[in-house]
């Protein structure tokens, strides 16, 4: 497990993978909030 974390935080490919994972999680949270606001909006 230590080797995996070392590879994730020190290698360029690991850092790009970490950035991608965090970006997708952030995008999912943003879209979830946006969809919830759109669904609760009484406009249409």
N, C-alpha and C positions, 0 to 999 in steps of 0.2 A: 504494500500500500504506500510505503514511503517513496518507492521508486516512481509510482504513478503520480503522486503529488509533486515530486521533484520535476518530473517531465512536464507536468501541466503548468507549473509556475516559472520554469526557467527557460524552456526552449521556445523559439519563435512560433512553432506550430501549436504548441500547447497554449501559449498566450492568445493566439488567434482563435483557437477553439473555445477558450474561456470567454473571450469577448463575444463570440458568436452566440454562445449559450446565454450569456447575460443579456445580449441584445434581443434575442427571441423572447425571453421571459419578460423583459420590459415592454416589448411590443404587444405581447399577449395581455398584460395588465392594462396597457393604454387602450387597446381595442375593446377589452371587456368593459371598461368604464364608459367608453364612447357608445357602445351598443346598448348598455343599460340605460344611459341617458336618452338615447333615441327611442327605446321601447317605452319609456315612461313619459315621453313627450306627447301631450294630447293634440298636437297639431294635425296629424293625419289620421 
